Amino acid sequence: MKKAVKIDADEMRAEYDFSSGVRNPYAARFAKGTNLVLIEPELFRAFPSAEAVNEALRILLKAAVQAVKAKSQRQAKAS
């Protein structure tokens, strides 16, 4: 019967060889938190680049924030 070999958790086994290992080439992109959103073809014709989509969304967000502020101001005046 063989004795069980006790391995220290902080120590690497001799048979593991990472000398020819390659770092993940996608790690930096993954760390940035890339999000992928698919849009319909008719929208792609209207917004052909990520910059165009982002600009349109910023304008829409700004308009929505202004609408919420105006609504809350009207409600405050009515009270």
PDB file as gemmi writes it, atoms N, CA and C in Angstrom:
CRYST1    1.000    1.000    1.000  90.00  90.00  90.00 P 1                      
ATOM      1  N   MET A   1       0.848  -1.176   0.000  1.00  0.00           N  
ATOM      2  CA  MET A   1       0.000   0.000   0.000  1.00  0.00           C  
ATOM      3  C   MET A   1       0.891   1.235   0.000  1.00  0.00           C  
ATOM      4  N   LYS A   2       0.559   2.186  -0.914  1.00  0.00           N  
ATOM      5  CA  LYS A   2       1.334   3.422  -0.998  1.00  0.00           C  
ATOM      6  C   LYS A   2       0.853   4.406   0.050  1.00  0.00           C  
ATOM      7  N   LYS A   3       1.789   5.174   0.536  1.00  0.00           N  
ATOM      8  CA  LYS A   3       1.424   6.236   1.467  1.00  0.00           C  
ATOM      9  C   LYS A   3       0.892   7.426   0.669  1.00  0.00           C  
ATOM     10  N   ALA A   4      -0.092   8.092   1.208  1.00  0.00           N  
ATOM     11  CA  ALA A   4      -0.627   9.285   0.568  1.00  0.00           C  
ATOM     12  C   ALA A   4       0.391  10.408   0.681  1.00  0.00           C  
ATOM     13  N   VAL A   5       0.589  11.108  -0.425  1.00  0.00           N  
ATOM     14  CA  VAL A   5       1.525  12.221  -0.444  1.00  0.00           C  
ATOM     15  C   VAL A   5       0.770  13.474  -0.032  1.00  0.00           C  
ATOM     16  N   LYS A   6       1.289  14.131   0.986  1.00  0.00           N  
ATOM     17  CA  LYS A   6       0.661  15.361   1.448  1.00  0.00           C  
ATOM     18  C   LYS A   6       1.222  16.521   0.645  1.00  0.00           C  
ATOM     19  N   ILE A   7       0.311  17.305   0.043  1.00  0.00           N  
ATOM     20  CA  ILE A   7       0.717  18.426  -0.798  1.00  0.00           C  
ATOM     21  C   ILE A   7       0.321  19.728  -0.112  1.00  0.00           C  
ATOM     22  N   ASP A   8       1.286  20.615  -0.035  1.00  0.00           N  
ATOM     23  CA  ASP A   8       1.024  21.935   0.531  1.00  0.00           C  
ATOM     24  C   ASP A   8       0.177  22.720  -0.473  1.00  0.00           C  
ATOM     25  N   ALA A   9      -0.872  23.362  -0.022  1.00  0.00           N  
ATOM     26  CA  ALA A   9      -1.791  24.080  -0.903  1.00  0.00           C  
ATOM     27  C   ALA A   9      -1.112  25.237  -1.638  1.00  0.00           C  
ATOM     28  N   ASP A  10      -0.050  25.786  -1.085  1.00  0.00           N  
ATOM     29  CA  ASP A  10       0.643  26.914  -1.704  1.00  0.00           C  
ATOM     30  C   ASP A  10       1.734  26.479  -2.674  1.00  0.00           C  
ATOM     31  N   GLU A  11       1.933  25.177  -2.813  1.00  0.00           N  
ATOM     32  CA  GLU A  11       3.035  24.683  -3.619  1.00  0.00           C  
ATOM     33  C   GLU A  11       2.517  24.018  -4.893  1.00  0.00           C  
ATOM     34  N   MET A  12       3.174  24.286  -6.014  1.00  0.00           N  
ATOM     35  CA  MET A  12       2.789  23.724  -7.302  1.00  0.00           C  
ATOM     36  C   MET A  12       3.411  22.337  -7.447  1.00  0.00           C  
ATOM     37  N   ARG A  13       2.672  21.403  -8.003  1.00  0.00           N  
ATOM     38  CA  ARG A  13       3.210  20.068  -8.252  1.00  0.00           C  
ATOM     39  C   ARG A  13       4.275  20.125  -9.335  1.00  0.00           C  
ATOM     40  N   ALA A  14       5.222  19.229  -9.289  1.00  0.00           N  
ATOM     41  CA  ALA A  14       6.330  19.201 -10.237  1.00  0.00           C  
ATOM     42  C   ALA A  14       5.855  18.884 -11.651  1.00  0.00           C  
ATOM     43  N   GLU A  15       4.790  18.105 -11.794  1.00  0.00           N  
ATOM     44  CA  GLU A  15       4.338  17.708 -13.128  1.00  0.00           C  
ATOM     45  C   GLU A  15       3.586  18.813 -13.866  1.00  0.00           C  
ATOM     46  N   TYR A  16       3.247  19.901 -13.209  1.00  0.00           N  
ATOM     47  CA  TYR A  16       2.591  21.022 -13.874  1.00  0.00           C  
ATOM     48  C   TYR A  16       3.652  21.902 -14.513  1.00  0.00           C  
ATOM     49  N   ASP A  17       3.514  22.127 -15.821  1.00  0.00           N  
ATOM     50  CA  ASP A  17       4.492  22.933 -16.545  1.00  0.00           C  
ATOM     51  C   ASP A  17       3.754  24.019 -17.327  1.00  0.00           C  
ATOM     52  N   PHE A  18       3.875  25.256 -16.905  1.00  0.00           N  
ATOM     53  CA  PHE A  18       3.225  26.376 -17.575  1.00  0.00           C  
ATOM     54  C   PHE A  18       4.254  27.239 -18.313  1.00  0.00           C  
ATOM     55  N   SER A  19       5.435  26.685 -18.566  1.00  0.00           N  
ATOM     56  CA  SER A  19       6.497  27.474 -19.193  1.00  0.00           C  
ATOM     57  C   SER A  19       6.142  27.893 -20.618  1.00  0.00           C  
ATOM     58  N   SER A  20       5.304  27.137 -21.303  1.00  0.00           N  
ATOM     59  CA  SER A  20       4.929  27.515 -22.669  1.00  0.00           C  
ATOM     60  C   SER A  20       3.515  28.085 -22.726  1.00  0.00           C  
ATOM     61  N   GLY A  21       3.007  28.486 -21.589  1.00  0.00           N  
ATOM     62  CA  GLY A  21       1.654  29.035 -21.521  1.00  0.00           C  
ATOM     63  C   GLY A  21       1.559  30.414 -22.163  1.00  0.00           C  
ATOM     64  N   VAL A  22       0.355  30.759 -22.602  1.00  0.00           N  
ATOM     65  CA  VAL A  22       0.101  32.054 -23.230  1.00  0.00           C  
ATOM     66  C   VAL A  22      -0.985  32.758 -22.436  1.00  0.00           C  
ATOM     67  N   ARG A  23      -0.779  34.017 -22.157  1.00  0.00           N  
ATOM     68  CA  ARG A  23      -1.801  34.796 -21.459  1.00  0.00           C  
ATOM     69  C   ARG A  23      -3.021  34.961 -22.350  1.00  0.00           C  
ATOM     70  N   ASN A  24      -4.154  35.120 -21.733  1.00  0.00           N  
ATOM     71  CA  ASN A  24      -5.402  35.269 -22.471  1.00  0.00           C  
ATOM     72  C   ASN A  24      -5.389  36.585 -23.257  1.00  0.00           C  
ATOM     73  N   PRO A  25      -5.470  36.521 -24.603  1.00  0.00           N  
ATOM     74  CA  PRO A  25      -5.432  37.761 -25.381  1.00  0.00           C  
ATOM     75  C   PRO A  25      -6.714  38.581 -25.262  1.00  0.00           C  
ATOM     76  N   TYR A  26      -7.767  37.990 -24.725  1.00  0.00           N  
ATOM     77  CA  TYR A  26      -9.052  38.686 -24.606  1.00  0.00           C  
ATOM     78  C   TYR A  26      -9.298  39.228 -23.200  1.00  0.00           C  
ATOM     79  N   ALA A  27      -8.367  39.056 -22.300  1.00  0.00           N  
ATOM     80  CA  ALA A  27      -8.570  39.444 -20.905  1.00  0.00           C  
ATOM     81  C   ALA A  27      -8.814  40.945 -20.758  1.00  0.00           C  
ATOM     82  N   ALA A  28      -8.077  41.763 -21.476  1.00  0.00           N  
ATOM     83  CA  ALA A  28      -8.241  43.218 -21.358  1.00  0.00           C  
ATOM     84  C   ALA A  28      -9.621  43.641 -21.850  1.00  0.00           C  
ATOM     85  N   ARG A  29     -10.065  43.056 -22.967  1.00  0.00           N  
ATOM     86  CA  ARG A  29     -11.378  43.396 -23.498  1.00  0.00           C  
ATOM     87  C   ARG A  29     -12.468  42.942 -22.520  1.00  0.00           C  
ATOM     88  N   PHE A  30     -12.294  41.766 -21.933  1.00  0.00           N  
ATOM     89  CA  PHE A  30     -13.267  41.262 -20.970  1.00  0.00           C  
ATOM     90  C   PHE A  30     -13.312  42.146 -19.738  1.00  0.00           C  
ATOM     91  N   ALA A  31     -12.167  42.600 -19.285  1.00  0.00           N  
ATOM     92  CA  ALA A  31     -12.097  43.445 -18.091  1.00  0.00           C  
ATOM     93  C   ALA A  31     -12.782  44.790 -18.309  1.00  0.00           C  
ATOM     94  N   LYS A  32     -12.799  45.273 -19.539  1.00  0.00           N  
ATOM     95  CA  LYS A  32     -13.458  46.545 -19.831  1.00  0.00           C  
ATOM     96  C   LYS A  32     -14.969  46.436 -19.710  1.00  0.00           C  
ATOM     97  N   GLY A  33     -15.499  45.232 -19.708  1.00  0.00           N  
ATOM     98  CA  GLY A  33     -16.938  45.069 -19.563  1.00  0.00           C  
ATOM     99  C   GLY A  33     -17.697  45.331 -20.841  1.00  0.00           C  
ATOM    100  N   THR A  34     -17.191  44.813 -21.924  1.00  0.00           N  
ATOM    101  CA  THR A  34     -17.824  45.026 -23.213  1.00  0.00           C  
ATOM    102  C   THR A  34     -19.237  44.473 -23.223  1.00  0.00           C  
ATOM    103  N   ASN A  35     -20.165  45.268 -23.696  1.00  0.00           N  
ATOM    104  CA  ASN A  35     -21.551  44.835 -23.858  1.00  0.00           C  
ATOM    105  C   ASN A  35     -21.856  44.782 -25.346  1.00  0.00           C  
ATOM    106  N   LEU A  36     -22.581  43.771 -25.739  1.00  0.00           N  
ATOM    107  CA  LEU A  36     -22.956  43.624 -27.131  1.00  0.00           C  
ATOM    108  C   LEU A  36     -24.464  43.724 -27.224  1.00  0.00           C  
ATOM    109  N   VAL A  37     -24.935  44.631 -28.056  1.00  0.00           N  
ATOM    110  CA  VAL A  37     -26.370  44.814 -28.248  1.00  0.00           C  
ATOM    111  C   VAL A  37     -26.646  44.707 -29.735  1.00  0.00           C  
ATOM    112  N   LEU A  38     -27.572  43.845 -30.114  1.00  0.00           N  
ATOM    113  CA  LEU A  38     -27.923  43.684 -31.517  1.00  0.00           C  
ATOM    114  C   LEU A  38     -29.114  44.566 -31.848  1.00  0.00           C  
ATOM    115  N   ILE A  39     -29.023  45.268 -32.958  1.00  0.00           N  
ATOM    116  CA  ILE A  39     -30.140  46.117 -33.383  1.00  0.00           C  
ATOM    117  C   ILE A  39     -30.691  45.585 -34.704  1.00  0.00           C  
ATOM    118  N   GLU A  40     -31.908  45.928 -34.992  1.00  0.00           N  
ATOM    119  CA  GLU A  40     -32.578  45.475 -36.207  1.00  0.00           C  
ATOM    120  C   GLU A  40     -31.953  46.141 -37.436  1.00  0.00           C  
ATOM    121  N   PRO A  41     -32.048  45.492 -38.607  1.00  0.00           N  
ATOM    122  CA  PRO A  41     -31.422  46.042 -39.816  1.00  0.00           C  
ATOM    123  C   PRO A  41     -31.886  47.452 -40.179  1.00  0.00           C  
ATOM    124  N   GLU A  42     -33.177  47.765 -39.998  1.00  0.00           N  
ATOM    125  CA  GLU A  42     -33.640  49.112 -40.345  1.00  0.00           C  
ATOM    126  C   GLU A  42     -33.044  50.163 -39.410  1.00  0.00           C  
ATOM    127  N   LEU A  43     -32.774  49.794 -38.179  1.00  0.00           N  
ATOM    128  CA  LEU A  43     -32.109  50.718 -37.249  1.00  0.00           C  
ATOM    129  C   LEU A  43     -30.638  50.864 -37.596  1.00  0.00           C  
ATOM    130  N   PHE A  44     -30.038  49.789 -38.077  1.00  0.00           N  
ATOM    131  CA  PHE A  44     -28.627  49.859 -38.453  1.00  0.00           C  
ATOM    132  C   PHE A  44     -28.429  50.843 -39.602  1.00  0.00           C  
ATOM    133  N   ARG A  45     -29.402  50.907 -40.514  1.00  0.00           N  
ATOM    134  CA  ARG A  45     -29.293  51.871 -41.618  1.00  0.00           C  
ATOM    135  C   ARG A  45     -29.370  53.305 -41.096  1.00  0.00           C  
ATOM    136  N   ALA A  46     -30.155  53.523 -40.043  1.00  0.00           N  
ATOM    137  CA  ALA A  46     -30.282  54.865 -39.466  1.00  0.00           C  
ATOM    138  C   ALA A  46     -29.099  55.209 -38.564  1.00  0.00           C  
ATOM    139  N   PHE A  47     -28.541  54.202 -37.891  1.00  0.00           N  
ATOM    140  CA  PHE A  47     -27.431  54.397 -36.951  1.00  0.00           C  
ATOM    141  C   PHE A  47     -26.303  53.447 -37.324  1.00  0.00           C  
ATOM    142  N   PRO A  48     -25.469  53.796 -38.292  1.00  0.00           N  
ATOM    143  CA  PRO A  48     -24.470  52.870 -38.821  1.00  0.00           C  
ATOM    144  C   PRO A  48     -23.245  52.636 -37.939  1.00  0.00           C  
ATOM    145  N   SER A  49     -23.104  53.401 -36.852  1.00  0.00           N  
ATOM    146  CA  SER A  49     -21.920  53.225 -36.000  1.00  0.00           C  
ATOM    147  C   SER A  49     -22.316  53.277 -34.533  1.00  0.00           C  
ATOM    148  N   ALA A  50     -21.411  52.808 -33.693  1.00  0.00           N  
ATOM    149  CA  ALA A  50     -21.646  52.847 -32.247  1.00  0.00           C  
ATOM    150  C   ALA A  50     -21.768  54.294 -31.772  1.00  0.00           C  
ATOM    151  N   GLU A  51     -20.998  55.188 -32.365  1.00  0.00           N  
ATOM    152  CA  GLU A  51     -21.056  56.603 -31.974  1.00  0.00           C  
ATOM    153  C   GLU A  51     -22.438  57.190 -32.263  1.00  0.00           C  
ATOM    154  N   ALA A  52     -23.015  56.836 -33.406  1.00  0.00           N  
ATOM    155  CA  ALA A  52     -24.338  57.346 -33.765  1.00  0.00           C  
ATOM    156  C   ALA A  52     -25.404  56.835 -32.795  1.00  0.00           C  
ATOM    157  N   VAL A  53     -25.308  55.575 -32.428  1.00  0.00           N  
ATOM    158  CA  VAL A  53     -26.263  54.998 -31.470  1.00  0.00           C  
ATOM    159  C   VAL A  53     -26.109  55.674 -30.119  1.00  0.00           C  
ATOM    160  N   ASN A  54     -24.874  55.826 -29.651  1.00  0.00           N  
ATOM    161  CA  ASN A  54     -24.635  56.453 -28.352  1.00  0.00           C  
ATOM    162  C   ASN A  54     -25.117  57.896 -28.316  1.00  0.00           C  
ATOM    163  N   GLU A  55     -24.894  58.647 -29.384  1.00  0.00           N  
ATOM    164  CA  GLU A  55     -25.347  60.032 -29.433  1.00  0.00           C  
ATOM    165  C   GLU A  55     -26.875  60.105 -29.359  1.00  0.00           C  
ATOM    166  N   ALA A  56     -27.552  59.238 -30.110  1.00  0.00           N  
ATOM    167  CA  ALA A  56     -29.018  59.228 -30.091  1.00  0.00           C  
ATOM    168  C   ALA A  56     -29.547  58.852 -28.706  1.00  0.00           C  
ATOM    169  N   LEU A  57     -28.917  57.881 -28.067  1.00  0.00           N  
ATOM    170  CA  LEU A  57     -29.356  57.472 -26.730  1.00  0.00           C  
ATOM    171  C   LEU A  57     -29.111  58.575 -25.699  1.00  0.00           C  
ATOM    172  N   ARG A  58     -28.008  59.294 -25.825  1.00  0.00           N  
ATOM    173  CA  ARG A  58     -27.748  60.412 -24.900  1.00  0.00           C  
ATOM    174  C   ARG A  58     -28.804  61.503 -25.050  1.00  0.00           C  
ATOM    175  N   ILE A  59     -29.171  61.817 -26.302  1.00  0.00           N  
ATOM    176  CA  ILE A  59     -30.207  62.823 -26.548  1.00  0.00           C  
ATOM    177  C   ILE A  59     -31.540  62.359 -25.962  1.00  0.00           C  
ATOM    178  N   LEU A  60     -31.876  61.093 -26.172  1.00  0.00           N  
ATOM    179  CA  LEU A  60     -33.125  60.538 -25.638  1.00  0.00           C  
ATOM    180  C   LEU A  60     -33.129  60.565 -24.112  1.00  0.00           C  
ATOM    181  N   LEU A  61     -32.018  60.213 -23.498  1.00  0.00           N  
ATOM    182  CA  LEU A  61     -31.923  60.224 -22.037  1.00  0.00           C  
ATOM    183  C   LEU A  61     -32.071  61.640 -21.492  1.00  0.00           C  
ATOM    184  N   LYS A  62     -31.422  62.597 -22.139  1.00  0.00           N  
ATOM    185  CA  LYS A  62     -31.517  63.991 -21.702  1.00  0.00           C  
ATOM    186  C   LYS A  62     -32.965  64.480 -21.784  1.00  0.00           C  
ATOM    187  N   ALA A  63     -33.667  64.141 -22.873  1.00  0.00           N  
ATOM    188  CA  ALA A  63     -35.067  64.538 -23.033  1.00  0.00           C  
ATOM    189  C   ALA A  63     -35.945  63.879 -21.972  1.00  0.00           C  
ATOM    190  N   ALA A  64     -35.685  62.624 -21.664  1.00  0.00           N  
ATOM    191  CA  ALA A  64     -36.474  61.922 -20.649  1.00  0.00           C  
ATOM    192  C   ALA A  64     -36.264  62.540 -19.267  1.00  0.00           C  
ATOM    193  N   VAL A  65     -35.032  62.887 -18.942  1.00  0.00           N  
ATOM    194  CA  VAL A  65     -34.741  63.516 -17.638  1.00  0.00           C  
ATOM    195  C   VAL A  65     -35.444  64.865 -17.543  1.00  0.00           C  
ATOM    196  N   GLN A  66     -35.404  65.642 -18.620  1.00  0.00           N  
ATOM    197  CA  GLN A  66     -36.072  66.940 -18.619  1.00  0.00           C  
ATOM    198  C   GLN A  66     -37.580  66.788 -18.483  1.00  0.00           C  
ATOM    199  N   ALA A  67     -38.152  65.770 -19.113  1.00  0.00           N  
ATOM    200  CA  ALA A  67     -39.596  65.532 -19.021  1.00  0.00           C  
ATOM    201  C   ALA A  67     -39.994  65.155 -17.599  1.00  0.00           C  
ATOM    202  N   VAL A  68     -39.193  64.355 -16.941  1.00  0.00           N  
ATOM    203  CA  VAL A  68     -39.487  63.957 -15.551  1.00  0.00           C  
ATOM    204  C   VAL A  68     -39.391  65.170 -14.628  1.00  0.00           C  
ATOM    205  N   LYS A  69     -38.377  66.012 -14.846  1.00  0.00           N  
ATOM    206  CA  LYS A  69     -38.238  67.217 -14.022  1.00  0.00           C  
ATOM    207  C   LYS A  69     -39.423  68.149 -14.227  1.00  0.00           C  
ATOM    208  N   ALA A  70     -39.834  68.342 -15.470  1.00  0.00           N  
ATOM    209  CA  ALA A  70     -40.968  69.230 -15.765  1.00  0.00           C  
ATOM    210  C   ALA A  70     -42.247  68.683 -15.135  1.00  0.00           C  
ATOM    211  N   LYS A  71     -42.439  67.389 -15.186  1.00  0.00           N  
ATOM    212  CA  LYS A  71     -43.641  66.781 -14.604  1.00  0.00           C  
ATOM    213  C   LYS A  71     -43.647  66.962 -13.087  1.00  0.00           C  
ATOM    214  N   SER A  72     -42.509  66.754 -12.450  1.00  0.00           N  
ATOM    215  CA  SER A  72     -42.459  66.901 -11.000  1.00  0.00           C  
ATOM    216  C   SER A  72     -42.665  68.367 -10.592  1.00  0.00           C  
ATOM    217  N   GLN A  73     -42.179  69.312 -11.398  1.00  0.00           N  
ATOM    218  CA  GLN A  73     -42.387  70.736 -11.112  1.00  0.00           C  
ATOM    219  C   GLN A  73     -43.859  71.103 -11.261  1.00  0.00           C  
ATOM    220  N   ARG A  74     -44.540  70.549 -12.278  1.00  0.00           N  
ATOM    221  CA  ARG A  74     -45.973  70.814 -12.454  1.00  0.00           C  
ATOM    222  C   ARG A  74     -46.769  70.248 -11.296  1.00  0.00           C  
ATOM    223  N   GLN A  75     -46.378  69.066 -10.834  1.00  0.00           N  
ATOM    224  CA  GLN A  75     -47.092  68.455  -9.708  1.00  0.00           C  
ATOM    225  C   GLN A  75     -46.863  69.244  -8.425  1.00  0.00           C  
ATOM    226  N   ALA A  76     -45.652  69.786  -8.257  1.00  0.00           N  
ATOM    227  CA  ALA A  76     -45.350  70.573  -7.070  1.00  0.00           C  
ATOM    228  C   ALA A  76     -46.172  71.878  -7.061  1.00  0.00           C  
ATOM    229  N   LYS A  77     -46.343  72.486  -8.217  1.00  0.00           N  
ATOM    230  CA  LYS A  77     -47.121  73.719  -8.305  1.00  0.00           C  
ATOM    231  C   LYS A  77     -48.592  73.444  -8.075  1.00  0.00           C  
ATOM    232  N   ALA A  78     -49.095  72.276  -8.477  1.00  0.00           N  
ATOM    233  CA  ALA A  78     -50.511  71.932  -8.334  1.00  0.00           C  
ATOM    234  C   ALA A  78     -50.849  71.632  -6.875  1.00  0.00           C  
ATOM    235  N   SER A  79     -49.884  71.286  -6.084  1.00  0.00           N  
ATOM    236  CA  SER A  79     -50.157  70.934  -4.682  1.00  0.00           C  
ATOM    237  C   SER A  79     -50.367  72.121  -3.817  1.00  0.00           C  
TER     238      SER A  79                                                      
END                                                                             
